[in-house]
């Protein structure tokens, strides 16, 4: 299993580098291929590794990865029509809620009291991010609020797995969730506030890392027999 996992990691890294290269204007037309390949590879890898036990976790994670794939595809066409960004936002919101439901399967009711500090920090950050963006959001203010709440819920449920799953699984999922927040924060600032040089490298680099870590972390949590 370790050899297969390492082989997939190197293949995934190559796909990420391919997508980053396609993010430049001269090769941007290739992103219709490069970007979906990231989530397709993760989705098929997860389906293959988890197929021995098609439980609730299996279907929730499959749904979360598939909605992420839909979100990626919608955002590819956001420059062609104003409808595609809200569709992408909705797809990723559903993905975050499905991730959260996946994580609640390993909810630790005896988790450390530090959870309240985590919640306070996360919602303070979410409130600050919305505050600096709100004047430029227009009709997207409510959708963005819902999205922020959704992704913060995902991070909180990722943390509540602590001490109820193997340490490696907890670390992978929680760090992955934080990378997701970082990626979406940079995307939002770049889209609504000011242009960040080479933003696609930061956004896709952190996003691809987030999806990989979450997927691997769930596979290691003990639900599957391979």
C-alpha positions as CSV (number, residue, x, y, z in Angstrom):
1,X,0.0,0.0,0.0
2,X,2.8,2.4,0.8
3,X,4.4,1.9,-2.6
4,X,1.0,2.6,-4.4
5,X,0.4,5.6,-2.2
6,X,3.8,7.1,-3.0
7,X,3.3,6.4,-6.7
8,X,0.0,8.2,-6.6
9,X,1.6,11.1,-4.7
10,X,4.2,11.6,-7.4
11,X,1.7,11.3,-10.2
12,X,-0.6,13.8,-8.4
13,X,2.3,16.2,-7.9
14,X,3.0,16.1,-11.7
15,X,-0.7,16.8,-12.4
16,X,-0.5,19.8,-10.0
17,X,2.6,21.1,-11.8
18,X,0.9,20.6,-15.1
19,X,-2.1,22.7,-13.9
20,X,0.1,25.4,-12.5
21,X,1.9,25.6,-15.8
22,X,-1.4,25.9,-17.6
23,X,-2.4,28.8,-15.4
24,X,-0.3,31.2,-17.4
25,X,-2.0,33.1,-20.2
26,X,-0.1,31.4,-23.0
27,X,-1.3,28.0,-22.0
28,X,-4.6,28.8,-20.2
29,X,-6.7,27.0,-22.8
30,X,-5.3,23.7,-21.5
31,X,-6.9,24.3,-18.1
32,X,-10.1,22.6,-19.2
33,X,-8.0,19.5,-19.1
34,X,-5.5,20.1,-16.4
35,X,-7.8,21.4,-13.6
36,X,-10.4,18.6,-13.6
37,X,-7.7,16.0,-13.7
38,X,-6.7,16.9,-10.1
39,X,-10.0,16.0,-8.6
40,X,-10.7,13.2,-11.0
41,X,-7.4,11.5,-9.9
42,X,-8.3,11.9,-6.2
43,X,-11.8,10.7,-6.7
44,X,-10.8,7.5,-8.6
45,X,-7.9,6.9,-6.1
46,X,-10.4,7.2,-3.2
47,X,-13.0,5.0,-4.9
48,X,-10.3,2.3,-5.5
49,X,-8.9,2.4,-2.0
50,X,-12.2,2.6,-0.1
51,X,-14.3,0.3,-2.2
52,X,-14.0,-2.6,0.2
53,X,-16.3,-0.9,2.7
54,X,-19.0,1.2,1.1
55,X,-20.3,2.8,4.3
56,X,-21.6,6.3,5.0
57,X,-18.1,7.7,5.0
58,X,-17.5,6.3,1.6
59,X,-20.6,7.9,0.0
60,X,-20.1,11.2,1.8
61,X,-16.5,11.5,0.7
62,X,-17.4,10.5,-2.8
63,X,-20.0,13.2,-2.9
64,X,-17.7,15.8,-1.4
65,X,-15.0,15.1,-4.0
66,X,-17.5,15.0,-6.9
67,X,-19.0,18.4,-5.8
68,X,-15.4,19.8,-5.7
69,X,-14.9,18.5,-9.2
70,X,-18.1,20.3,-10.3
71,X,-17.0,23.5,-8.5
72,X,-13.7,23.3,-10.4
73,X,-15.4,23.0,-13.7
74,X,-17.9,25.8,-13.0
75,X,-15.1,28.2,-12.0
76,X,-13.2,27.4,-15.2
77,X,-16.0,29.3,-17.1
78,X,-16.6,32.2,-14.7
79,X,-15.2,34.6,-17.3
80,X,-17.8,33.5,-19.9
81,X,-20.9,34.1,-17.8
82,X,-21.7,35.7,-14.4
83,X,-23.7,32.6,-13.4
84,X,-20.7,30.3,-13.2
85,X,-19.0,31.8,-10.1
86,X,-22.2,31.4,-8.0
87,X,-22.6,27.9,-9.3
88,X,-19.0,27.1,-8.3
89,X,-19.6,28.7,-4.9
90,X,-22.7,26.5,-4.4
91,X,-20.9,23.4,-5.5
92,X,-18.0,24.0,-3.1
93,X,-20.4,24.9,-0.2
94,X,-22.1,21.5,-0.7
95,X,-18.7,19.9,-0.8
96,X,-17.7,21.5,2.5
97,X,-21.0,20.4,4.1
98,X,-20.4,16.8,2.9
99,X,-16.8,16.9,4.2
100,X,-18.2,18.1,7.6
101,X,-20.7,15.3,7.7
102,X,-17.9,12.9,6.9
103,X,-15.9,14.3,9.8
104,X,-18.8,14.1,12.3
105,X,-18.7,10.3,11.8
106,X,-15.6,10.5,14.1
107,X,-16.9,13.3,16.3
108,X,-15.1,13.2,19.7
109,X,-17.6,14.3,22.3
110,X,-14.8,14.5,24.9
111,X,-12.6,16.7,22.8
112,X,-10.3,19.3,24.5
113,X,-11.8,22.6,25.7
114,X,-9.4,24.2,23.2
115,X,-12.2,23.8,20.7
116,X,-13.8,27.0,21.9
117,X,-10.6,28.9,21.2
118,X,-10.4,27.3,17.7
119,X,-14.0,28.3,17.1
120,X,-13.4,31.9,18.3
121,X,-10.2,32.2,16.1
122,X,-11.9,30.8,13.1
123,X,-15.0,33.0,13.3
124,X,-13.0,36.0,14.0
125,X,-11.0,35.3,10.9
126,X,-14.1,34.7,8.9
127,X,-15.7,37.9,10.1
128,X,-12.6,39.9,9.3
129,X,-12.4,38.4,5.8
130,X,-16.0,39.2,5.1
131,X,-15.6,42.8,6.5
132,X,-12.7,43.6,4.1
133,X,-14.5,42.1,1.1
134,X,-18.2,43.1,1.7
135,X,-18.1,46.4,-0.2
136,X,-17.0,44.7,-3.3
137,X,-19.3,41.7,-3.2
138,X,-22.5,43.3,-4.4
139,X,-25.3,40.7,-4.7
140,X,-22.9,37.9,-3.5
141,X,-22.8,39.1,0.1
142,X,-25.3,36.5,1.4
143,X,-23.8,33.6,-0.7
144,X,-20.3,34.5,0.6
145,X,-21.5,34.6,4.2
146,X,-23.0,31.1,3.7
147,X,-19.9,29.9,2.1
148,X,-17.7,31.2,4.9
149,X,-19.9,29.6,7.5
150,X,-19.8,26.3,5.5
151,X,-16.0,26.2,5.3
152,X,-15.5,27.1,8.9
153,X,-18.0,24.4,9.9
154,X,-15.8,22.0,7.9
155,X,-12.7,23.1,9.7
156,X,-14.3,22.8,13.2
157,X,-15.6,19.3,12.5
158,X,-12.2,18.4,11.2
159,X,-10.7,19.5,14.6
160,X,-13.4,17.6,16.6
161,X,-12.0,14.3,15.3
162,X,-9.0,14.8,17.5
163,X,-8.1,11.8,19.7
164,X,-10.9,9.8,18.0
165,X,-8.9,8.8,15.0
166,X,-5.2,7.9,14.4
167,X,-3.0,10.9,14.9
168,X,-1.8,10.8,11.3
169,X,-5.4,10.9,10.1
170,X,-6.3,13.9,12.3
171,X,-3.2,15.8,11.3
172,X,-3.8,15.3,7.6
173,X,-7.4,16.2,7.6
174,X,-7.1,19.2,9.9
175,X,-4.1,20.7,8.1
176,X,-5.9,20.0,4.8
177,X,-8.9,21.9,6.0
178,X,-6.7,24.9,7.0
179,X,-5.1,24.8,3.5
180,X,-8.6,25.0,2.1
181,X,-9.3,28.1,4.0
182,X,-6.0,29.7,2.9
183,X,-6.7,28.8,-0.7
184,X,-10.2,30.3,-0.7
185,X,-9.0,33.4,1.2
186,X,-6.4,34.1,-1.5
187,X,-9.0,33.5,-4.2
188,X,-11.5,35.9,-2.6
189,X,-8.9,38.7,-2.0
190,X,-7.6,38.3,-5.6
191,X,-11.1,38.3,-7.1
192,X,-12.8,41.0,-5.0
193,X,-10.1,43.2,-3.4
194,X,-6.9,43.4,-5.4
195,X,-4.8,41.4,-7.8
196,X,-2.2,39.2,-6.3
197,X,0.8,38.5,-8.6
198,X,0.9,34.8,-9.7
199,X,-2.2,34.2,-7.6
200,X,-3.1,31.0,-9.5
201,X,0.1,29.3,-8.1
202,X,-0.9,30.1,-4.5
203,X,-4.6,29.3,-5.0
204,X,-4.1,26.0,-6.8
205,X,-1.1,24.9,-4.9
206,X,-2.8,25.2,-1.5
207,X,-6.1,23.9,-2.9
208,X,-4.5,20.8,-4.4
209,X,-2.7,20.2,-1.2
210,X,-5.9,20.6,0.8
211,X,-7.8,18.1,-1.2
212,X,-4.9,15.6,-1.2
213,X,-4.4,15.8,2.6
214,X,-8.1,15.5,3.4
215,X,-8.5,12.5,1.1
216,X,-5.5,10.7,2.5
217,X,-6.5,11.6,6.1
218,X,-10.0,10.1,5.7
219,X,-8.5,6.9,4.1
220,X,-6.3,6.5,7.2
221,X,-9.0,7.0,9.8
222,X,-9.9,3.3,10.1
223,X,-13.2,2.9,8.1
224,X,-11.7,1.0,5.3
225,X,-9.9,-2.4,5.2
226,X,-7.1,-1.6,2.7
